[in-house]
């Protein structure tokens, strides 16, 4: 079968359109994070804060990471609410040992499973409702603050109009390719949700580093509208309640949290499947924006290969080079902002990797989410 030359011209035209879409996303959305500068405050106010950590069988993580939360350099009143959800390990004794030295720990021991509420929404709801203070700051038992100023930096974003503050939950830098892939995927996700929020279209946050006011949680009846969904206590809740007016972002390196990344490919894929199953419940405009970006990213390299082989190699590379130049500048600045600069020399490889990553994670679109706690 002979394919007419006009077909390859059409393919090249589609390739140019895909590159244009990508460049628009980089210049309209992602540049906002790359060139973001937090507004300077004339007066720094420290608000009372309730840090909330939910744990199930996390004795080792609590022993390792809780000190980073407890020794924060924060002079104003604050508490650490730890909801130990039906744990069968030594977690309660670890918490009790910390309570001997830190009187601001509020330990809540749950001994009964919540019916018809999957995931960690029930323990998190108990923690938020039990919080003494209006500003709640969420993290996980397997996370540790990147500095002793985490609490201060996150709460400093609040003003009278702010109800939600989005932070960055990073992963520890370890050797090996899998570590780079995990960290790049985490960075790439943050590049999107932080940039969208800066553009006035917030759509998600991550529970490893997220803050909002207790009042916004109660006003929206907590997680009642998403209780039937196994996950989504962070991204779906924010998707429902965040607006351009009530949401701020904090990207300061001292305000990051750090988690231990998965060490096996299968464990990471299981985690990603669980996270991506919530995307179908996003608002239509967010699904459109995220879907168009992902589709255009997925199509770049197949269309580039076809255009090089069957149309005009130098024209194809010139069009691709335009996106590469814009991408290089914005990724360099964004990675520097989020303390991921060591990934930048790899960005072309990691960009090509995204094509295969989407293939691996496509099953999450139709897979039923697992009803596990995490």
C-alpha positions in Angstrom: 0.0 0.0 0.0 1.4 3.4 -1.1 0.8 6.2 1.4 0.3 9.5 -0.5 2.8 12.4 0.5 -0.2 14.5 1.7 -0.6 12.0 4.6 2.9 12.8 5.9 2.2 16.5 5.5 -0.9 16.1 7.7 1.1 14.1 10.2 3.7 16.9 10.3 0.9 19.5 10.7 -0.5 17.5 13.7 3.0 17.4 15.1 3.3 21.2 14.8 0.0 21.5 16.6 1.1 19.2 19.4 4.3 21.2 19.9 2.3 24.5 19.9 0.0 23.1 22.6 3.0 22.1 24.7 4.7 25.5 24.3 1.4 27.2 25.3 1.3 25.1 28.5 4.9 26.0 29.3 4.5 29.7 28.6 1.1 30.2 30.1 1.2 27.8 33.1 4.6 26.4 33.9 6.5 29.7 33.7 4.5 30.9 36.7 6.3 28.4 38.9 9.6 28.9 37.2 9.5 32.7 37.8 7.5 32.8 41.0 8.6 35.1 43.7 6.7 35.0 47.0 5.4 38.5 47.9 7.4 40.1 50.7 5.5 40.7 53.9 6.0 43.8 55.9 4.7 42.0 59.0 5.2 38.3 59.7 2.4 36.8 61.8 2.6 33.5 63.5 -0.7 31.7 63.8 -1.5 28.9 66.2 -1.2 25.6 64.2 -2.4 22.1 64.5 -0.2 19.6 62.7 -2.1 16.4 61.9 -0.5 13.0 61.2 -2.5 9.8 60.5 -0.7 6.5 61.1 -1.5 2.8 60.7 1.2 0.4 61.7 3.9 3.1 61.3 5.9 2.6 64.4 9.3 2.7 62.6 8.3 5.8 60.5 7.0 7.6 63.6 10.3 6.9 65.5 12.3 8.1 62.5 10.3 11.2 61.3 8.3 12.5 64.2 11.3 14.3 65.8 11.5 16.5 62.7 8.0 17.7 63.4 8.4 18.1 67.1 11.5 20.2 67.1 10.2 22.9 64.7 11.5 26.4 65.4 8.0 27.8 66.1 7.5 29.9 69.2 3.7 30.4 68.8 1.2 27.9 70.2 1.0 24.7 68.2 0.1 21.0 68.7 0.8 17.8 66.9 -2.3 15.6 66.5 -1.4 11.9 65.9 -4.3 9.7 64.9 -3.2 6.1 65.4 -5.7 4.2 63.3 -6.3 0.6 64.4 -2.5 -0.1 64.5 -1.3 -3.5 65.6 2.4 -2.6 66.0 4.3 -0.7 68.7 3.2 2.7 67.4 1.2 3.7 70.5 4.3 3.1 72.7 6.5 5.1 70.4 4.1 8.0 70.7 3.8 7.6 74.5 7.6 7.9 74.7 7.6 11.1 72.7 4.8 12.5 74.9 7.1 12.3 77.9 9.3 15.1 76.4 6.8 16.9 74.2 3.6 18.0 75.9 2.0 19.4 72.8 1.3 15.9 71.4 -2.4 15.0 71.1 -2.6 11.3 70.7 -5.9 9.8 69.4 -6.1 6.0 69.4 -8.8 4.6 67.1 -9.8 1.0 67.8 -12.7 0.5 65.5 -12.9 0.6 61.8 -15.3 3.2 60.1 -18.0 1.5 58.1 -18.6 2.6 54.5 -15.6 5.0 54.7 -12.5 3.7 53.0 -9.0 5.0 53.0 -7.7 7.4 55.7 -10.6 9.9 55.4 -12.2 8.8 58.8 -9.0 9.1 60.9 -8.1 12.4 59.1 -11.6 13.7 59.8 -11.2 12.8 63.5 -7.9 14.6 63.6 -9.1 17.7 62.0 -12.2 17.9 64.2 -10.1 17.3 67.3 -7.6 20.1 66.3 -7.5 23.0 68.8 -6.5 25.6 66.2 -8.0 27.0 63.0 -5.0 26.3 60.8 -4.3 22.6 60.2 -1.1 21.4 58.6 -1.2 17.9 57.2 1.7 15.5 56.6 2.2 11.7 56.7 4.0 9.5 59.2 6.6 8.6 56.5 7.5 12.3 55.9 9.9 14.6 57.7 10.1 18.4 57.3 13.1 19.5 55.2 14.0 22.1 57.8 13.0 23.3 61.2 11.2 26.2 59.6 8.6 24.1 57.7 5.7 25.0 60.0 6.6 28.7 60.0 7.0 28.9 56.2 3.7 27.1 55.5 1.6 29.1 57.9 3.1 32.4 56.8 1.2 32.2 53.5 -2.1 32.8 55.3 -3.9 36.1 55.2 -7.5 37.0 55.8 -8.6 35.7 52.3 -6.5 32.5 52.3 -8.0 29.2 53.3 -5.7 26.7 51.5 -1.9 26.5 51.2 -0.3 24.0 48.9 3.2 22.8 49.6 5.7 20.4 47.9 6.2 16.9 49.2 9.5 15.7 47.8 11.4 12.4 48.0 14.9 11.8 49.4 17.7 11.7 46.8 19.1 8.3 46.5 21.3 6.5 44.0 19.8 4.6 41.1 17.5 5.2 38.1 14.3 4.4 39.9 14.9 7.2 42.3 15.3 9.7 39.5 12.1 8.5 37.8 10.1 8.7 41.0 11.5 12.2 41.8 10.9 13.5 38.3 7.3 12.2 38.3 6.8 13.9 41.6 8.4 17.1 40.4 6.3 17.0 37.1 3.1 16.6 39.1 4.1 19.5 41.3 5.0 21.6 38.3 1.4 21.2 37.2 -0.6 21.7 40.4 1.5 24.5 41.7 1.6 26.3 38.3 -2.2 25.9 37.8 -2.8 27.3 41.3 -0.6 30.3 40.5 -2.6 30.7 37.3 -5.8 30.8 39.3 -6.9 27.3 38.6 -6.0 25.1 41.6 -7.0 21.5 41.2 -5.2 19.4 43.8 -2.7 19.2 46.7 -0.7 16.4 48.2 -1.4 15.2 51.7 2.4 15.0 52.5 2.5 18.8 52.7 -0.9 20.5 52.7 -2.6 23.1 54.9 -6.1 24.5 55.1 -8.3 26.1 57.7 -10.5 23.9 59.8 -13.5 26.1 58.9 -13.3 25.3 55.2 -13.3 21.6 56.1 -16.3 21.9 58.3 -18.2 24.3 55.9 -17.9 21.7 53.1 -18.9 18.9 55.4 -15.5 17.3 55.3 -15.1 14.3 53.0 -18.8 13.4 53.0 -19.1 13.8 49.2 -16.1 11.5 48.5 -16.3 9.0 51.4 -17.1 6.2 48.9 -13.9 6.8 47.0 -10.9 4.9 48.5 -8.4 7.7 48.1 -8.7 11.4 47.4 -8.5 12.8 50.9 -6.0 15.4 49.6 -6.5 15.9 45.8 -10.3 15.4 45.5 -11.0 17.6 48.6 -8.9 20.4 47.2 -10.4 20.0 43.8 -13.8 20.6 45.3 -13.0 23.6 47.6 -10.0 25.4 46.1 -10.6 28.6 44.2 -8.3 31.3 42.7 -9.1 33.5 45.6 -8.6 31.2 48.6 -5.5 29.3 47.6 -1.8 30.1 47.9 1.4 28.1 47.2 4.6 27.8 49.2 7.7 26.6 47.3 10.5 27.7 49.7 13.0 24.9 50.1 12.7 25.1 53.9 8.9 24.4 53.6 9.3 21.1 51.7 8.7 17.7 53.3 10.8 14.6 52.4 9.7 11.0 52.1 11.5 7.8 51.5 10.9 6.7 47.9 9.8 3.2 46.9 12.7 0.8 46.2 10.9 -1.5 43.8 9.2 -0.7 40.5 6.1 -2.8 41.3 5.6 -0.9 44.6 5.8 2.4 42.8 3.4 1.4 40.1 0.9 0.2 42.7 1.1 3.6 44.4 0.7 5.4 41.1 -2.4 3.3 40.1 -4.0 4.2 43.4 -3.3 7.9 43.0 -4.4 8.2 39.3 -7.8 6.5 39.9 -9.0 9.7 41.5 -8.4 11.8 38.4 -11.8 10.7 36.9 -13.6 12.6 39.7 -12.0 16.0 39.0 -14.0 18.9 37.7 -14.5 18.8 33.9 -12.3 21.9 33.2 -9.4 20.3 35.2 -9.9 17.0 33.4 -9.8 18.8 30.1 -6.6 20.8 30.9 -4.8 17.8 32.3 -6.0 15.5 29.5 -5.0 17.8 26.7 -1.5 18.3 28.2 -1.0 14.6 28.7 -2.2 13.7 25.3 0.0 16.2 23.6 3.0 15.1 25.7 2.3 11.4 24.8 2.1 12.2 21.0 5.3 14.2 20.7 7.8 11.4 20.2 5.8 9.1 17.9 4.9 12.1 15.7 8.5 13.3 15.8 9.8 9.9 14.6 7.3 9.7 11.8 8.0 13.3 10.7 11.7 12.7 10.6 11.4 9.5 8.7 8.7 10.3 6.2 8.4 14.1 5.9 11.5 16.4 6.5 14.0 15.6 9.2 15.4 19.1 9.6 12.0 20.8 9.8 10.8 18.2 12.3 13.9 18.8 14.5 13.5 22.6 14.2 9.9 22.5 15.5 10.9 20.1 18.2 13.9 22.3 19.1 11.5 25.2 19.8 9.8 23.3 22.5 13.1 21.9 23.8 14.5 25.4 24.3 11.4 26.7 26.1 11.3 23.5 28.2 15.0 23.7 29.1 14.7 27.2 30.5 11.5 26.6 32.5 12.5 23.2 33.8 15.9 24.6 34.9 14.3 27.4 36.9 11.4 25.2 38.3 13.8 22.4 39.4 15.9 25.0 41.1 12.9 26.3 42.9 11.9 22.9 44.2 15.5 21.8 45.0 15.6 19.1 42.2 18.3 20.7 40.1 20.3 17.5 39.8 17.5 16.1 37.6 18.0 18.9 35.0 20.9 17.2 33.1 18.6 14.3 32.6 15.5 16.2 31.4 15.6 15.1 27.8 15.8 11.4 28.8 13.1 11.9 31.4 10.9 13.7 28.9 11.2 10.7 26.5 10.5 8.4 29.5 7.1 10.2 30.0 5.8 8.4 26.8 6.5 5.0 28.3 5.3 6.1 31.7 1.9 7.0 30.3 1.7 3.5 28.7 2.5 1.9 32.1 -0.1 3.9 34.0 -3.0 3.8 31.4 -4.6 0.8 33.3 -5.4 3.2 36.2 -8.0 4.8 33.9 -10.3 1.7 34.1 -8.9 -0.2 37.1 -11.1 0.0 40.2 -9.2 1.7 43.0 -7.9 -0.6 45.8 -9.7 -0.1 49.1 -6.6 0.1 51.2 -5.7 2.6 54.0 -2.8 4.5 52.4 
